[in-house]
Amino acid sequence: MSQALGWVGAVTLVIGAVPAARLLLSTVTVRGGSMTPTLLHGDVLLVLRHRRRVRAGQIVVVRRPDPRTGWDGPVAPTGWYVKRVVAAAGDPVPPWVAGDPPGSVPPGMLVLRGDHPRSEDSKQWGLCPADRMYGVVLLRLRTGGEHATA
């Protein structure tokens, strides 16, 4: 009888864990070539959705900036960027960041850059508000296999 209760408990745990995982995890499909050669057009990524601190080197998904006003404008209604965090709060701001940024990244801001040289990122848009972040990429689930131009 105790073994049957153990199975019931395990099944209950799994059933309860599925909705929790759906709240924390999401998939994103890469569109475009701004992260080549690291990520390819069509790659499917597993993303941990959160707004916690991130560190340089991590790949994140953020809301894309407004085409007219950049990060200072309203949140764009559609569209995401997949970019690498180059600097987070307290880190030095690289000299190529657009605008007139301070010497170090202020709290609540990120410096983002695509791995492709022609990526649209903090070179054009400046510091990204961290609250525009959807989540951190955990791993690539499936490779798209297409090389795309940026």
C-alpha positions in Angstrom: 0.0 0.0 0.0 2.8 2.5 0.8 4.3 1.9 -2.6 1.0 2.9 -4.2 0.9 6.0 -2.1 4.4 6.8 -3.3 3.3 6.6 -6.9 0.3 8.7 -6.3 2.6 11.3 -4.6 5.0 11.3 -7.5 2.2 11.6 -10.1 0.7 14.5 -8.1 4.1 16.2 -8.0 4.6 15.9 -11.7 1.1 17.2 -12.5 1.7 20.2 -10.2 5.1 20.8 -11.6 3.9 21.2 -15.2 1.9 24.4 -14.7 4.8 25.8 -12.6 7.3 25.1 -15.4 5.1 26.7 -17.9 5.1 29.9 -15.8 8.9 29.9 -15.6 10.0 28.4 -19.0 9.2 29.4 -22.5 10.5 28.7 -26.0 11.6 31.4 -28.5 12.5 30.9 -32.1 15.4 32.9 -33.5 14.4 35.1 -36.5 17.3 36.8 -38.3 21.0 36.6 -38.1 22.1 39.1 -35.4 23.5 36.3 -33.2 25.3 34.4 -35.9 27.5 32.4 -35.6 26.4 31.5 -32.1 22.7 31.2 -32.9 21.1 30.6 -36.3 17.9 31.7 -37.9 15.3 29.0 -36.9 17.0 27.9 -33.7 14.6 27.2 -30.9 15.7 28.3 -27.5 14.6 27.4 -24.0 14.2 30.7 -22.0 13.9 31.1 -18.2 11.4 33.9 -17.8 12.4 36.3 -15.0 13.5 39.8 -14.1 16.4 38.9 -11.9 20.0 40.2 -12.3 22.0 39.0 -15.2 25.7 39.1 -15.9 27.9 39.7 -18.8 28.1 36.8 -21.3 24.5 35.6 -20.8 22.2 35.6 -23.8 18.8 37.3 -23.1 15.5 37.9 -24.8 14.3 41.6 -24.6 11.5 43.6 -26.0 12.7 45.4 -29.1 13.1 49.2 -28.9 10.6 51.5 -30.5 12.0 52.3 -34.1 11.5 56.1 -33.6 12.4 56.7 -30.0 14.5 53.7 -29.0 14.6 52.4 -25.4 13.3 55.8 -24.2 10.0 55.3 -26.0 7.0 53.1 -25.3 7.5 49.3 -25.3 7.2 48.1 -28.8 3.9 46.2 -29.2 5.6 43.3 -31.0 9.0 41.9 -31.5 11.9 40.6 -29.5 15.6 40.8 -29.6 17.9 37.9 -28.7 21.2 39.5 -27.6 24.2 38.9 -25.4 24.7 41.0 -22.2 28.0 42.8 -22.5 27.7 44.8 -19.3 25.3 44.9 -16.4 24.8 47.3 -13.5 28.2 48.4 -12.1 30.2 47.2 -15.1 32.1 49.7 -17.3 30.2 51.0 -20.3 32.0 50.1 -23.6 33.0 53.1 -25.7 30.8 52.0 -28.7 27.5 52.4 -26.8 25.3 55.0 -28.4 24.2 58.2 -26.6 26.0 59.8 -23.8 26.2 56.9 -21.2 27.9 57.3 -17.8 31.2 55.5 -17.1 29.5 52.5 -15.5 26.2 50.8 -16.2 23.6 52.3 -13.9 21.3 50.0 -11.8 18.4 48.7 -13.9 20.2 49.0 -17.2 22.0 46.6 -19.6 24.4 46.8 -22.5 23.4 44.4 -25.2 25.2 43.3 -28.4 24.5 40.7 -31.1 27.3 38.4 -32.0 27.1 39.4 -35.7 29.0 42.7 -36.5 25.9 44.2 -38.2 23.6 43.4 -35.3 21.2 46.2 -34.2 21.8 46.6 -30.4 23.3 49.0 -27.9 25.6 50.4 -30.7 22.5 52.0 -32.1 20.0 52.1 -29.1 22.3 52.8 -26.1 21.6 51.3 -22.7 18.6 48.9 -22.4 16.3 49.1 -19.4 16.5 45.7 -17.6 12.7 45.7 -17.2 12.5 45.1 -21.0 14.0 41.7 -20.4 11.8 38.7 -21.0 14.3 36.1 -19.8 17.6 34.4 -20.0 18.4 31.7 -22.6 19.2 28.4 -20.9 19.9 26.3 -24.0 19.2 25.6 -27.7 16.5 23.0 -28.0 16.7 22.6 -31.8 19.0 24.0 -34.5 17.4 25.8 -37.3 20.4 25.1 -39.5 20.1 28.1 -41.8 22.7 30.8 -42.0 20.9 34.1 -42.3 22.2 37.6 -43.1 21.8 40.3 -40.6 
